[in-house]
Amino acid sequence: MVQTHVSSDHIRQHFTAAMSKMYREEVPAYADLVDIVDDVNSETIAQNSEVRNKIEAEGGISTLNAERHGAIRVGKPEELHILRRAFAVMGMFPVGYYDLSVAGLPVHSTAFRPIKADALAKNPFRIFTSLLRLDHIADEKLRNIAGDILSKRQIVTNRAIELIEQAEIKSGLSHSQAEEFVSELLETFRWHSKACVDVSTYKSLKDQHPLIADIVSFAGPHINHLTPRVLDIDEAQRRMPLRGLNPKDSIEGPPLRKCPILLRQTAFKALNEAVKFADENDEDTMGKHTARFGEIEQRGIALTPKGRALYDELLANAKNKSSQTDTPESKSYFDILKDEFQAFPDDWDVMRKEGLAYFYYQLTQAGKVDANSGGLRQSLEALISDGLVEAIPITYQDFLPVSAAGIFRSNLSSNDEKLYASDANQAQFEEDLGATVQDPFALYEMQQNHSIEKCLKMLNPVGCID
């Protein structure tokens, strides 16, 4: 009897649902956050037909309600390598390199996510994965202690590894194997309330950096947050305190706009959780650890390199001006940010024509009629002007290093907002990963160009692009 394989999309959907269930049980406050998001989304869809139509085009409310991403931190190259293989089973691949050393964080990262449009439409779940950089631990003795602790742990079960190997050999898993794989892999991300270090070591690691303590002190890379998508992040931020949640002080990312760009994020602050620390007599000592929280995100359009350069310039300008004003009558950082971003066009058509953002092109109903009647020979811009082709914003699927760092800092009892000199090392990261990270700009451009070619092929058999 021949066993049929289930799709990687199906496995990813199953994994996302299982991860969500586990995290809601482990962090009840996260379930409250999801309730807020569900209420805000339902109200927004009911009140805004344009948003409702866009959600329906993207797969409907069920797709909207699926968690968008989670985040983990691993301690050694072998852990990053095996997780790359595990995520590949679920159709998730490394996209982008993020150097968080610029924010004073001793990690560099990538996002494992689906890369094809149809896979993203079925389930867009991604995991932002950070690797500890042991060379950023200044104290040599402590660096060696951390390395020794990490060398003794295995974060993926033996059975999960067997199933990963099976999927690689057979190019997939059967339904029963997929269910077992998800169950086994879930153990990697489960919370462990007992640390694998004593209190003294934990404090030494935390004094070096709270992120180091979180990565090294436990048996595995517990999921530190999950993130649903909200359609009105400002309203969700306002409602969090009303439900007893303590939100971070501000929303990360660009200011509120008519035409959203990139990514806006906020979170409720990490919980102070009871942890058992083992001492030299194998007796438990109770303590506290702060790491796990709930986050929400609102995604906008993906920017081109030109658009991203303008975004980075305006963000840097705002931070510089904010750091130079400290009198009571001075504008807040967010007022300065809003002022700076007046220079970024807030109109889809202007953004498109200036090459600031990526769009997906499709035939309008009128275009489909003309296509069926023999096609046209016109340029893309002429087809848009004639109402035969429309441009749809391509949603940004990736992350922003400064925003990620801001979320991390707010949940690690760190108020360090400084930017440091970059210590990027993508080549080393890719060596540890065992693969090359994909360029997110190239993926968006490919999606845009493919849609243009498809439209022109349908309307213009000879076709040319202006």
N, C-alpha and C positions, 0 to 999 in steps of 0.2 A: 504493500500500500504506500503510495507516494504522499508524503506530508507536504501540504502547501504552507508557504511562508506568509506571515502577516506583514503588512507594510511597516516601514520605519515610522510613518506618520501615526499609525495606530498605536505602536509601542510608546511613542512620545505622548500621545493623548492619555494613555493609561498611566504613564509615569507622572504626568502633570497632575492628574486627578488624585493619584495616591499620595503624592508629595503634599498637595493642598490639604487633604484630609489629615495627614500626619501633623502638619504644622498647626492647623487649627486646634487639634487636640493638645499639642505641646504648648502653644501660645494662645490661650483663649482670647486675649486682646486682639489678636489678628482676625479672629472671626467677627469681632465687633467692627473692625475696620472694613471688612468685606461687606458687612451689612450697610455701612455708610455708603460705600461705593455703589452697591446695588440700588440704593434709594436715589442717589444723585443721578446715576445713569438712566434709570427709569423715568425720572422727572425731565431730564434733558431731552431724551428721545421723544417724550410726549409733547414737549413744548417747541421742538425745533424740527421741522420736516426735512430740512437739508441734512442735518445730522442723522436723522432716522434713515433717510435714503442711503447715505454713505455706509451706515452700519449694516443695512440689509445687503448692500452690494459686497461688503467684506465677509459675509457669511452669517449675519444675523446676531441676535442677542446672545445665543449660546457661545459663539466665538468671542464676543465681547467680554463675557463673564469669565472666560478662562484666564488664569494667571498669566502674566506677560513674561515675568522673569524671576529668577532667584539668584542668590549669590553664595559662593563658598570660597574658602581660603585653604590652600594646601601648603604643606611644609617642605616637600622635596620633589626633585624632578621626576622620580619614579611614580609619584602620586599623580602628577600632571599628565604623565604619559599614559597611564592606565585609564584615567578618566577620559582622555581624548578618544581612546578606543571604545570605551563604554558609551559615550555620547554619540559616536558614529553609528552605533547599532540603532539609535533613535533618530537618525537623520539630522544630527546636530554637529556642525563643523566650526572650527576656530576662525572667527572673523575679527580682524582688527588687533592692533597691539596698543596697550595702554600703559604708559610709564607714569605710575603714581608717585615716583620719587620726587616729582616736581611739587607735590603737596606734602612732602615730608613723611610719606608712607613707605615702609620697607618692602614693597611688593611691586610686581608688574603683572599684567593681566591680559586676558582675551575674553571674548564672548563666544560661547558655543551656541549656535543657533541654526535653524533651517536656512537655506540660501535660495531656494527656488520659490517663485511667487505662489505656486499652487500649494507647496508645503507650508508656507507661511499662512496661507488662507485657512488651511485645515487646523493648524495649531502653531502659533508663533512663539511658543515657550523657548526661552533662552536662559543659559546660566552664565553669569559673569564670574569668571574663575581667576583667582589671584594666587600667584606663587610667591612664597616668602623668599626674600633675598638675604640669605644668611650673612653674606658679606657686608650687609648694612648694619649688623650688630657690632658696634664698636669694641665692646669688651670681649677680648679673645677667649677668656675663660668661659664666659657666658655663651659665646658663639659655639664653642666646643660642646658645652652641656646641651644646648638646644639641638645641635646636630646629632649627638648621641641619643637623645630621647626620640627624635624623629626616625633614626635608623632602625629602631626596634618595633615600629608600628606598621601594620598592614591595614589599609583603609577599605579595601574591596575584598569581599569574601571569596574564598576559594571557588565556591560554586558559581558566583558571578563571573569570575575569570574564565571558568570552563565554558560558560554560556557565551561570553564574548568571543572566545576562540572558535566556538561552534558557529556563531554568526559570521565570523570572518571566513571560515572554511566553506560554509554552505551558502553564503551570501544572504543570510536571513535566519529567522527563528520561526518555529511552528507556534501555533496559538498557545499551547500549554507551556512551551519553553519561554515565550515572551512574558507570560504571566509570572513565571518563576523568576525570570531575569529582573523584572520590575521589583518584585518582592525582595530579592537579594540585594539589588542595588540601593534600595531605599535604606538599608541598614547603614550604608556609608554616610548618609546625611542625617541620621537620627541623633538627637541630643543625648549626651552622656552627662549625667549629673555628678559623676565621680571623676575627678581629674586624675591624670596619670603622673602628677608631680606633687611634691609636698608644698606647704604654704610658703616656705622660704624661697624655693625656686620660682614659684608662681610670682611672688612679689618682685623678685629680681628681674624676671622677664617683663613684667608689667612696667617696672621702672624704666627699662630700656625703651619699650613702646607697648601700649596696650594691645596692639594688633599682634605682636609677637607672642604675648601671653595667650591670646585667644587661639592662635594657630598651633602652638607647641604643647599646650597643657592638657589637651584632651585626646581621646582615642581616635578621633576622626574629624573630618571637616564638616561639622554640623552646619546645616543650612542656616545662615544668619538672618536672612529675610526672604519673604516672597512678596511679589508686587502685582496686584491687579491693575487694570487700566480704568481710569476714570475720565469721563467726558468733560467735567468741570472741576479741575483740581483746586481752584480757589474756594469753591463752595465746600468741597470735601475737607479742606484745611480748616475752614470756619466751623464745621460741624464736629470735628474730632474732640475738642474739649467738652462739648455738650454730651458726648458719650463716655466721658471719663478718660479719654486718651490724651496723652501729653505730646502735642506735635512739636517738631523742631521749629525754630523761630521763624523760618522763612522757606519759601519754595526755591529749590535750586533750578538753574537754567535761565533761559531768556524771559523777559517780562511778558505779561499778558498781551496778546496781539489778536487782531481780527483774523489774520492768516498765520496759524501756529507754525513754528519752525522747531526742528530738532526734538528736544525732550525737556519736559519739566517734571520734577520729582519732589516729593516730600515724604515724611515718615513720622510715625510716633516714636518717641525716644525709647532706646533699648531698656529692657527690663533688668532689674537687679535680682539675679536668680541665685538660689541657694546651691552651693557646690560642696561636695565632700573632698577634702584633700588628704592623701595618705601620708603619714609620717614614717620615720625610720622604724617604728615599732608596729607598723602595719595597722595602726589605729586611725580611725577617721577623725579629721578635724574639720569642722564646719566653717564655711566662708561664703563669699559672694563673688559673682562674676557678671559682668555686664557686656552683652554682645548682640542678643537677638531682638529684632524689632519688626515692625510692619511698615511697608512702603507703598506708595501709590505713584502712578506715572500718567502723564498725558503727553501723547506723542504728536508731533507735527510733521511737516514735510522734510525730506532728506535734502541737504544742501550739497551743491557741487563744491569742488575745491575753491572756486572763486567765492561762493557764498559763505563757505566755512571760514575762509581767511577774513572776510568782512566781519563775521560773527566774533571770531577770536580777537580781532582788533578792537571792536566796540566793547567787548567784555573786559579786555585789558585796560582800556581807557577808563571805564567805570571804576574798576578796582583802584587804579592809580589816583583818580580824582577823589575817591572816597577816603583813601589813606591820608590825603593831604588836608582833609577838612575835619576838624574835631571841636568846633565851637557849637554852642547850643543852637544857634540859628542856622547851622549848616544843614544842607539837604541830606537826607538819609541815602544810604547806598542804593536802595531800590528806586528812589526818585532819580538819582543820577543815572542808574541803569536804564530807566525808562527814557530819560532825555537822550542818552547816547544812542539808543536803538531807534530814534527817529530817523537816523541815517540808513536804516535797513528797510527797504520797500515793504509795505504791508498790503500788497496787492498781488494776487496770483499771476495775473497777466504780465505785470511789470517784472516780477521775479523770474518768470519764464523767459521773457524776451531778453533780459539782461544776463541770462545764464547763471542765475544764483541758486537754482533748485532743480530737482529732477521731477519729471512728469511722465505719467503713463498716458499714451494716446490711444483713443478708441473712436470708432465710427459712431456718430449720432444716428438717430432713427432715419433722418433724411439721408445721411451718408450710406446707410445700409440699402436704402431704396435705390440710390444712384449706383451703388456697387452692383446690385442685381440687374441693373438696366444697361450694363456694358462698361462701366468704369469711366474715369476722368483722367485727363492729363493736366495736373496742376501741382504747384508746390505745396508743401505742408502748410505754410502760413496762409496761402490762398484758400486751402481747404478748411482751415479753422475759421477764417473770415467769412466764408460762405456757409458756415454752420454745418459742415459735413463731418468734421472731426472735432473732438473735444479733448482737452488736456485735464487729466486727473492727478492731483498731487500724490507722489509716491511717499508712503509713510516711512519715516526714519526708524530703522530696526536696531540701531546700535546704541552706544553710550557716549557720555561726555566725561573725560577724565576729571575735570575740575568739579563737576556735579557729583560724580561718584565719590571723590575725595571728601566733598562737603558732607555727604550722607554718612560716610565712614566716620569722619571726625565727630559729628554730632552724636554718634552712638558709641564713642570710645572715651567719653569724658575728656575730649581734647578740644580746645578752642583755638588751636593754631591755624590761622588763616593765611599764613605766609606762603609764598611760592618760592621754591628752592631751585637751584640749578639742576637741569635735567641730567639724569644718569641712566638714560635709556640703553638697553642692550637687547634689541629684538633678535639678533643672531643667536645669543645665548638662550633666550627664551624659546626660540624655535627648535634649537638643538634639544633642549629639555623636553619640549612638547613632542618631538619626533615628527614634526610636520611644519609646513609653511602656513602662516596665517593668511587668510584671504583679505584682499584690499576691499573695504566696504564701498569706496567710491567706484571701483570697477564693477561691482555687482549692481549698483544702482544705474550706472551708465548702460550696462548691458540690458537691463530691464527696459530702460527708456528707449534705447536704439531698436530693440526687438519690436516694441510696440509701434514705433514709427514705420519700420519696414513692413510690418503686418498691414498697417493702414494703407500705405502707398501701394502695396501689392494688390490689395482689394480694390482700390480706386484708380490706380495708375499702373497698369501692367508694365510699362516701360520705366516709370518712376524715377524721380530724382528728389533729393533733399536740398533745400536752399542752404 
